Amino acid sequence: MSEVRIPLSAPIKAHGEEITELVLRKPVPAEARAIGVFPYSLGEGNVPTINIPAACQYISKCGGIPPTSVDQLDIADLNTACWAVAGFFLSPGSPTSDN
């Protein structure tokens, strides 16, 4: 999974344009290092919990929108986007070869 498309329940403005769909690409390790924290933490029973401030940084970076645009998201869309970002970290990528 290299990207996730999220249809927005309410449009937002980004870079002077109206956005009705948020496209999130998979973050790269350098971005995770720069942000400094995963968009989730593991609680009791290894159940993931969203780290909202970190997830919002990933949404901005991986969605190519400014933080002010993230702030415009409907709360349900924000929830969907946060879990989509966490999903990039919680789902394994394609298997590697045993070379």
SVG drawing of the C-alpha trace seen along z (x, -y; Angstrom):
<svg xmlns="http://www.w3.org/2000/svg" viewBox="-19 -31 41 47">
<polyline fill="none" stroke="black" stroke-width="0.4" points="0.0,0.0 1.8,-3.1 -1.0,-5.6 -4.5,-6.0 -7.3,-8.2 -9.7,-9.7 -12.8,-11.4 -13.5,-14.3 -17.0,-14.8 -16.4,-18.6 -13.9,-20.3 -10.8,-22.1 -8.5,-24.7 -4.9,-23.9 -2.5,-26.1 -5.4,-28.3 -7.4,-25.4 -10.4,-23.5 -9.6,-19.9 -12.4,-17.3 -10.1,-14.2 -7.0,-13.7 -4.3,-11.5 -1.8,-10.3 1.4,-8.6 3.5,-6.2 6.0,-8.1 9.7,-7.3 12.1,-6.7 13.8,-10.1 10.4,-11.7 9.8,-9.5 13.3,-10.5 12.5,-14.2 9.1,-14.1 10.7,-12.0 7.8,-9.9 5.4,-7.4 1.8,-8.5 0.6,-5.9 1.6,-4.3 0.9,-0.8 -1.1,-0.6 -2.3,2.3 -2.5,5.5 -0.5,3.8 -3.6,2.0 -2.6,-1.1 -3.6,-4.6 -3.3,-7.5 -0.8,-10.2 -2.8,-13.1 -0.1,-15.8 2.3,-13.4 -0.3,-12.0 -1.2,-15.5 2.4,-16.2 2.4,-13.0 -0.9,-14.0 0.6,-17.4 3.9,-15.9 2.4,-12.9 -0.7,-14.7 1.3,-17.6 -0.9,-20.1 0.1,-22.8 -0.7,-22.3 -3.4,-25.0 -5.2,-22.8 -5.0,-19.8 -6.7,-22.0 -9.7,-22.5 -10.5,-18.8 -13.8,-17.6 -13.2,-15.7 -14.4,-12.4 -12.0,-13.0 -9.2,-13.7 -9.9,-10.5 -9.8,-8.6 -6.6,-10.3 -4.9,-9.6 -5.7,-5.9 -4.7,-5.8 -1.2,-7.2 -0.9,-4.8 -1.8,-2.0 1.3,-2.7 3.4,-1.9 1.3,1.0 1.0,2.9 4.1,4.7 5.3,3.7 5.9,6.1 8.1,9.1 11.8,8.8 13.8,11.4 16.2,13.8 19.2,12.9"/>
</svg>
